[in-house]
């Protein structure tokens, strides 16, 4: 083993983490997927909670499909890259200040989300402005039709131009950056993709349940990897044949600031996420409302509202098989804390829209604190304040909102069960309609 290289990387990582510890706390994210035969209606159910700095607002936006001119560029959060000939229609949940998205879905029935991870290859060079993991989420949704294609898009971007850049625009936190893991799902399969700089491993999920959190989780089951992964690890002094079978997590894992993981352990939150998924499927076929309940789990830290980071947005996607006449359904909160928010459905199709109630004003950074964020965010903030100051009234309003969500779920279930093309005109603005109704409860 090249001990000089290994020592350099360990020292560099230690210095980098010390700087980062002084500037930011670690974010967290939890992603889940359930696949047949354990799911209802033979669907694939994807879910993610996006945990971000508490000062951020997360927008839900819709971007229609578009053809692009040859030689056109796309301006991502920090850099411009070559545009492709055609981009798919997408719905995204994204921090309002960045181009990329924490999570989203596209018209092809694809859902993608990312989570921060810390590896032995983290270091000062991560601050170089390249593509954020969130940029890769959005680019994969715009460019891919299947989970495997999305994986290819992301891994090509990892190779060139690569991942890097501050992951927040908060003053004093410009040292906050990380590597990324991704959960990618379509109606037939899912992939977990985990990265360490430009190196990566991917695991195919064909059935059952899988979750990821803020730690490497791929061990020896690697269905795809970056070129010459094992040799690259040897060159870096991180692996040798005498260690035994190559293990991606053991080779690249670095303990996060939150103390989440070491090379051979898993965090409480990751274990808890797996346990609640297993419990849900043991009780019957797993459905999207089971995913709602998991993402609302505060006791296990999946729904996070304490400290400097909060669950800023949440998504659940129900991806129906190609044999189903019904289109996939994508549920978003558009507000922090799914435990005090409601999920609102979105369907792709002609004339689909989300309106502007989940779109922050472009000058949000200079808005007064009381006016920042989109209309739904500001309304939901009133509910949160009410629950702090007028608890009984606040819980009453939340109860009414949950009844609205329950009725919406019943309506969507009926629509899906009896879907035909003539149904769609009633659905094209259902997200906007539900969000506007929600705002009325806050007035």
C-alpha positions as CSV (number, residue, x, y, z in Angstrom):
1,X,0.0,0.0,0.0
2,X,1.2,3.5,-0.8
3,X,1.4,4.8,2.8
4,X,2.6,8.3,1.7
5,X,-0.6,8.8,-0.4
6,X,-2.8,7.4,2.3
7,X,-1.2,9.7,4.9
8,X,-1.7,12.7,2.7
9,X,-5.3,12.0,2.1
10,X,-6.0,11.4,5.8
11,X,-4.2,14.6,6.8
12,X,-6.0,16.6,4.1
13,X,-9.4,15.2,5.1
14,X,-8.7,16.0,8.8
15,X,-7.8,19.6,8.1
16,X,-10.8,20.0,5.7
17,X,-13.3,18.6,8.3
18,X,-11.9,20.8,11.0
19,X,-12.6,23.9,8.9
20,X,-16.1,22.5,8.0
21,X,-16.9,21.8,11.6
22,X,-16.4,25.5,12.4
23,X,-18.6,26.8,9.6
24,X,-21.6,24.4,9.4
25,X,-23.4,21.5,10.9
26,X,-24.0,18.4,8.8
27,X,-27.2,18.2,6.8
28,X,-29.2,15.1,6.7
29,X,-31.5,13.4,4.1
30,X,-33.5,10.2,3.9
31,X,-34.6,8.5,0.7
32,X,-36.7,5.4,0.4
33,X,-38.0,3.1,-2.4
34,X,-40.4,0.2,-2.4
35,X,-40.8,-2.1,-5.4
36,X,-43.1,-5.0,-6.3
37,X,-44.1,-7.5,-5.1
38,X,-44.4,-5.7,-1.8
39,X,-46.2,-2.7,-3.1
40,X,-49.8,-2.0,-4.0
41,X,-50.9,-1.9,-7.6
42,X,-47.5,-3.2,-8.7
43,X,-46.1,0.4,-8.5
44,X,-42.7,1.6,-7.4
45,X,-43.0,4.1,-4.6
46,X,-40.2,6.6,-4.1
47,X,-39.9,9.0,-1.2
48,X,-37.5,11.7,0.1
49,X,-37.2,14.2,2.8
50,X,-35.0,17.1,1.9
51,X,-33.2,18.5,5.0
52,X,-31.6,21.9,4.4
53,X,-30.5,25.0,6.4
54,X,-33.5,26.4,8.3
55,X,-33.1,29.8,6.6
56,X,-33.7,28.3,3.1
57,X,-37.0,28.2,1.2
58,X,-37.7,25.3,-1.0
59,X,-39.7,25.9,-4.2
60,X,-41.8,23.4,-6.2
61,X,-41.5,24.3,-9.9
62,X,-42.6,22.8,-13.2
63,X,-40.5,23.0,-16.4
64,X,-42.1,21.9,-19.7
65,X,-40.3,19.8,-22.2
66,X,-38.2,21.8,-24.6
67,X,-36.1,21.4,-27.8
68,X,-32.8,23.2,-27.8
69,X,-30.5,24.7,-30.4
70,X,-27.2,23.0,-31.3
71,X,-24.3,24.5,-29.3
72,X,-26.7,25.9,-26.6
73,X,-25.4,26.0,-23.0
74,X,-27.3,25.4,-19.8
75,X,-26.5,27.6,-16.8
76,X,-26.3,25.4,-13.7
77,X,-25.8,26.7,-10.2
78,X,-22.1,27.6,-10.7
79,X,-21.0,26.7,-14.2
80,X,-22.4,26.4,-17.8
81,X,-22.3,23.0,-19.6
82,X,-23.4,21.8,-23.0
83,X,-27.2,21.5,-23.4
84,X,-28.8,18.4,-25.0
85,X,-31.1,18.5,-28.0
86,X,-34.2,17.8,-25.9
87,X,-35.1,18.1,-22.3
88,X,-38.1,16.3,-20.7
89,X,-40.8,18.0,-18.7
90,X,-39.9,17.9,-15.0
91,X,-41.4,18.8,-11.6
92,X,-38.7,19.8,-9.1
93,X,-38.4,20.6,-5.4
94,X,-35.4,22.9,-5.1
95,X,-33.8,25.5,-2.8
96,X,-34.9,28.8,-4.3
97,X,-31.3,30.1,-4.7
98,X,-29.9,27.3,-6.8
99,X,-30.6,25.9,-10.3
100,X,-30.4,22.3,-9.2
101,X,-33.0,20.3,-7.3
102,X,-33.0,18.2,-4.2
103,X,-35.5,15.8,-5.8
104,X,-38.0,15.6,-8.5
105,X,-39.6,13.6,-11.3
106,X,-40.1,13.7,-15.0
107,X,-42.8,12.9,-17.6
108,X,-41.2,9.6,-18.4
109,X,-42.0,8.2,-14.9
110,X,-38.5,8.7,-13.4
111,X,-37.8,10.0,-9.9
112,X,-34.4,11.0,-8.5
113,X,-33.1,12.5,-5.3
114,X,-29.7,12.9,-3.6
115,X,-28.2,12.9,-0.2
116,X,-24.9,14.2,1.2
117,X,-22.1,11.8,2.1
118,X,-18.6,12.2,3.5
119,X,-15.7,10.2,2.2
120,X,-12.0,9.8,2.6
121,X,-11.6,11.8,-0.7
122,X,-13.4,14.9,0.7
123,X,-11.0,17.8,0.8
124,X,-10.4,21.5,0.1
125,X,-10.7,20.8,-3.7
126,X,-14.4,20.1,-3.1
127,X,-14.9,23.9,-2.9
128,X,-14.0,24.3,-6.5
129,X,-17.2,25.3,-8.3
130,X,-18.3,22.5,-10.6
131,X,-21.7,20.7,-10.5
132,X,-23.6,20.3,-7.3
133,X,-25.3,17.0,-6.6
134,X,-28.5,18.9,-7.0
135,X,-27.5,20.0,-10.5
136,X,-27.0,16.3,-11.3
137,X,-30.4,15.4,-10.0
138,X,-32.0,18.0,-12.3
139,X,-29.9,17.2,-15.3
140,X,-30.6,13.5,-15.0
141,X,-34.4,14.2,-14.9
142,X,-34.2,16.5,-17.9
143,X,-32.1,14.1,-20.0
144,X,-33.1,10.5,-19.0
145,X,-36.1,8.3,-19.7
146,X,-35.2,5.4,-17.4
147,X,-33.4,4.8,-14.1
148,X,-30.4,3.2,-15.9
149,X,-30.2,6.2,-18.3
150,X,-30.3,8.6,-15.4
151,X,-27.4,6.7,-13.7
152,X,-25.4,7.0,-17.0
153,X,-26.1,10.8,-17.1
154,X,-24.9,11.3,-13.6
155,X,-21.8,9.2,-13.9
156,X,-20.8,10.9,-17.1
157,X,-21.1,14.2,-15.3
158,X,-19.1,12.9,-12.3
159,X,-16.3,12.2,-14.8
160,X,-16.6,15.6,-16.5
161,X,-17.0,18.3,-15.2
162,X,-17.3,16.6,-11.8
163,X,-18.9,17.5,-8.5
164,X,-18.0,20.4,-6.3
165,X,-18.9,23.8,-4.9
166,X,-20.4,25.3,-1.8
167,X,-23.8,23.7,-1.1
168,X,-25.4,26.7,0.5
169,X,-25.4,30.5,-0.1
170,X,-25.6,31.3,3.6
171,X,-23.0,33.8,4.8
172,X,-20.2,32.1,6.8
173,X,-21.0,28.6,5.5
174,X,-19.1,28.7,2.3
175,X,-17.0,25.7,3.5
176,X,-20.1,23.4,3.5
177,X,-19.7,20.9,0.7
178,X,-19.8,17.1,0.3
179,X,-20.0,14.2,-2.0
180,X,-23.3,12.7,-3.0
181,X,-25.3,9.5,-3.1
182,X,-28.4,9.2,-5.3
183,X,-31.6,7.1,-5.3
184,X,-32.9,6.7,-8.8
185,X,-36.2,4.9,-9.6
186,X,-38.5,4.2,-12.5
187,X,-41.5,1.9,-12.8
188,X,-39.5,-1.3,-13.1
189,X,-36.3,-0.8,-11.1
190,X,-34.2,1.4,-8.8
191,X,-30.5,2.2,-8.4
192,X,-28.5,3.4,-5.5
193,X,-25.5,5.4,-6.8
194,X,-22.8,6.4,-4.3
195,X,-19.8,8.6,-5.0
196,X,-16.4,9.4,-3.6
197,X,-15.2,12.3,-5.8
198,X,-15.2,11.0,-9.3
199,X,-15.2,7.4,-8.2
200,X,-18.5,5.6,-7.7
201,X,-20.4,2.3,-7.2
202,X,-24.0,1.5,-8.1
203,X,-26.4,-1.2,-6.8
204,X,-29.5,-2.3,-8.7
205,X,-32.6,-2.8,-6.7
206,X,-35.2,-5.1,-8.4
207,X,-37.6,-5.8,-5.6
208,X,-38.5,-5.2,-1.9
209,X,-37.4,-2.1,-0.1
210,X,-34.2,0.0,0.2
211,X,-33.3,3.2,1.9
212,X,-30.3,5.5,2.0
213,X,-29.2,8.2,4.4
214,X,-26.1,10.3,4.9
215,X,-23.6,7.5,4.7
216,X,-22.2,5.1,2.2
217,X,-24.2,1.9,2.2
218,X,-22.9,-0.1,-0.8
219,X,-20.6,-2.8,0.5
220,X,-19.5,-5.7,-1.8
221,X,-22.7,-5.9,-4.0
222,X,-21.7,-3.5,-6.8
223,X,-23.6,-4.0,-10.0
224,X,-21.7,-1.2,-11.8
225,X,-18.7,0.9,-10.9
226,X,-16.5,3.6,-12.2
227,X,-13.7,2.4,-14.5
228,X,-10.9,0.5,-12.6
229,X,-12.4,1.4,-9.3
230,X,-10.4,-1.2,-7.3
231,X,-7.1,-0.2,-8.9
232,X,-7.9,3.5,-8.3
233,X,-8.5,2.7,-4.6
234,X,-5.1,0.9,-4.5
235,X,-3.4,3.8,-6.2
236,X,-4.8,6.1,-3.5
237,X,-3.5,3.8,-0.8
238,X,-7.0,3.0,0.5
239,X,-7.1,-0.7,-0.4
240,X,-4.9,-3.7,-0.9
241,X,-5.6,-7.3,-1.7
242,X,-4.6,-8.5,1.7
243,X,-7.5,-6.7,3.3
244,X,-10.0,-9.1,1.7
245,X,-12.9,-8.6,-0.7
246,X,-13.2,-5.0,-1.9
247,X,-15.9,-3.2,0.1
248,X,-16.9,0.3,-1.2
249,X,-18.1,1.6,2.1
250,X,-15.2,0.3,4.1
251,X,-12.8,1.6,1.6
252,X,-14.1,5.2,1.2
253,X,-16.2,5.9,4.3
254,X,-15.3,8.9,6.5
255,X,-17.0,9.6,9.7
256,X,-19.4,12.5,9.4
257,X,-19.4,15.4,11.7
258,X,-22.7,14.2,13.2
259,X,-20.9,11.0,14.2
260,X,-23.1,9.0,11.8
261,X,-20.8,6.3,10.6
262,X,-17.5,4.5,10.7
263,X,-16.4,2.0,8.1
264,X,-18.3,-0.9,9.7
265,X,-21.3,0.7,11.4
266,X,-24.5,2.4,10.4
267,X,-26.3,5.4,11.9
268,X,-29.4,5.2,14.0
269,X,-31.4,7.1,11.4
270,X,-30.4,4.7,8.6
271,X,-31.2,1.7,10.7
272,X,-34.5,3.2,11.8
273,X,-35.5,4.0,8.2
274,X,-34.9,0.4,7.2
275,X,-36.9,-0.9,10.2
276,X,-39.9,1.3,9.5
277,X,-39.9,0.2,5.8
278,X,-39.8,-3.5,6.9
279,X,-42.5,-2.9,9.4
280,X,-44.7,-1.3,6.8
281,X,-44.4,-4.2,4.3
282,X,-45.1,-6.7,7.0
283,X,-48.5,-5.1,7.6
284,X,-49.6,-5.5,4.0
285,X,-48.9,-4.1,0.5
286,X,-46.9,-0.9,0.7
287,X,-48.6,2.2,-0.6
288,X,-47.9,5.9,-1.0
289,X,-49.7,6.8,2.3
290,X,-47.3,4.4,4.1
291,X,-44.5,6.6,2.6
292,X,-46.3,9.7,3.9
293,X,-46.2,8.2,7.4
294,X,-42.5,7.3,7.2
295,X,-41.5,10.7,6.0
296,X,-43.5,12.2,8.9
297,X,-41.5,10.2,11.4
298,X,-40.1,12.7,13.9
299,X,-39.2,10.2,16.6
300,X,-36.5,8.5,14.4
301,X,-35.3,11.8,13.0
302,X,-36.5,11.2,9.5
303,X,-38.7,14.3,9.8
304,X,-36.3,16.9,11.2
305,X,-37.3,20.2,12.7
306,X,-34.7,20.9,15.4
307,X,-31.4,22.7,15.1
308,X,-30.0,24.5,12.1
309,X,-31.4,22.1,9.6
310,X,-35.0,21.2,8.9
311,X,-37.0,19.1,6.5
312,X,-37.6,21.9,4.0
313,X,-39.6,19.8,1.5
314,X,-40.9,16.3,0.9
315,X,-41.7,14.2,-2.1
316,X,-43.5,10.9,-2.7
317,X,-43.8,9.5,-6.3
318,X,-46.0,6.5,-7.3
319,X,-44.6,5.1,-10.5
320,X,-47.0,2.8,-12.2
321,X,-45.9,0.0,-14.6
322,X,-46.1,0.5,-18.3
323,X,-49.1,-1.9,-18.4
324,X,-51.1,0.5,-16.3
325,X,-53.4,3.1,-18.0
326,X,-52.9,5.5,-15.2
327,X,-50.1,8.1,-15.2
328,X,-47.6,8.3,-12.3
329,X,-48.6,10.5,-9.4
330,X,-46.1,12.8,-7.7
331,X,-46.9,14.3,-4.3
332,X,-45.0,17.3,-2.9
333,X,-45.5,19.3,0.3
334,X,-43.8,22.6,-0.9
335,X,-43.5,23.5,2.8
336,X,-41.2,22.5,5.7
337,X,-42.0,19.7,8.1
338,X,-44.2,17.0,6.5
339,X,-45.6,16.4,10.0
340,X,-47.3,19.8,9.8
341,X,-47.7,19.9,6.0
342,X,-49.9,18.2,3.5
343,X,-49.0,16.4,0.3
344,X,-50.4,17.6,-3.0
345,X,-50.6,15.6,-6.2
346,X,-49.2,16.4,-9.6
347,X,-49.8,14.6,-12.9
348,X,-47.8,15.1,-16.1
349,X,-49.8,15.8,-19.3
350,X,-50.9,18.4,-21.7
351,X,-51.4,21.8,-19.9
352,X,-50.0,20.5,-16.6
353,X,-48.9,23.3,-14.3
354,X,-48.1,24.1,-10.6
355,X,-48.9,27.8,-10.7
356,X,-46.8,30.4,-8.8
357,X,-47.8,29.8,-5.2
358,X,-44.7,27.6,-4.6
359,X,-42.3,29.9,-6.6
360,X,-40.3,32.4,-4.5
361,X,-39.8,36.0,-5.8
362,X,-36.5,36.4,-7.6
363,X,-35.2,38.9,-5.1
364,X,-35.9,36.7,-2.2
365,X,-32.4,37.3,-0.8
366,X,-33.1,40.9,-0.1
367,X,-36.7,40.5,1.1
368,X,-37.6,41.3,4.6
369,X,-37.6,38.2,6.8
370,X,-41.4,38.3,7.2
371,X,-41.9,38.5,3.4
372,X,-39.4,35.9,2.2
373,X,-40.4,32.8,0.4
374,X,-43.4,31.9,-1.8
375,X,-47.0,32.3,-0.9
376,X,-47.5,28.7,0.4
377,X,-44.4,28.9,2.5
378,X,-45.5,32.2,4.1
379,X,-49.0,30.7,4.8
380,X,-47.5,27.6,6.4
381,X,-45.3,29.7,8.6
382,X,-48.5,31.3,10.0
383,X,-49.6,27.8,10.9
384,X,-46.3,27.0,12.6
385,X,-46.5,30.3,14.6
386,X,-50.1,29.5,15.5
387,X,-49.2,26.1,16.9
388,X,-46.5,27.7,19.1
389,X,-48.8,30.5,20.4
390,X,-52.3,29.2,20.0
391,X,-51.7,25.4,20.2
392,X,-55.4,24.3,20.3
393,X,-56.3,26.5,17.3
394,X,-53.2,25.4,15.4
395,X,-53.9,21.7,15.8
396,X,-57.5,22.3,14.8
397,X,-56.3,23.9,11.5
398,X,-53.8,21.1,11.0
399,X,-56.6,18.5,11.5
400,X,-58.7,20.2,8.9
401,X,-55.8,20.2,6.5
402,X,-55.2,16.5,7.1
403,X,-58.9,15.9,6.2
404,X,-58.3,17.8,3.0
405,X,-55.3,15.6,2.2
406,X,-57.3,12.4,3.1
407,X,-60.1,13.4,0.7
408,X,-57.6,14.3,-2.0
409,X,-56.1,10.8,-1.6
410,X,-59.5,9.2,-1.9
411,X,-60.2,11.1,-5.1
412,X,-56.8,10.3,-6.6
413,X,-57.2,6.6,-5.8
414,X,-60.6,6.6,-7.6
415,X,-59.1,8.5,-10.5
416,X,-56.2,6.1,-10.8
417,X,-58.5,3.0,-10.6
418,X,-60.8,4.3,-13.4
419,X,-58.4,6.4,-15.4
420,X,-58.8,7.2,-19.1
421,X,-57.5,10.1,-21.2
422,X,-60.7,12.0,-20.9
423,X,-59.9,12.3,-17.2
424,X,-56.7,14.3,-17.5
425,X,-58.2,17.8,-18.1
426,X,-59.5,17.6,-14.5
427,X,-56.0,16.8,-13.2
428,X,-53.7,19.2,-15.0
429,X,-53.9,21.9,-12.3
430,X,-54.7,19.7,-9.3
431,X,-51.5,20.7,-7.5
432,X,-52.1,24.4,-7.9
433,X,-55.7,23.9,-6.8
434,X,-54.8,22.0,-3.7
435,X,-52.0,24.5,-2.8
436,X,-54.5,27.4,-3.2
437,X,-57.0,25.6,-1.0
438,X,-54.3,25.1,1.6
439,X,-53.4,28.8,1.6
440,X,-57.1,29.6,2.4
441,X,-56.8,27.7,5.7
442,X,-54.0,30.0,6.7
443,X,-55.8,33.3,6.1
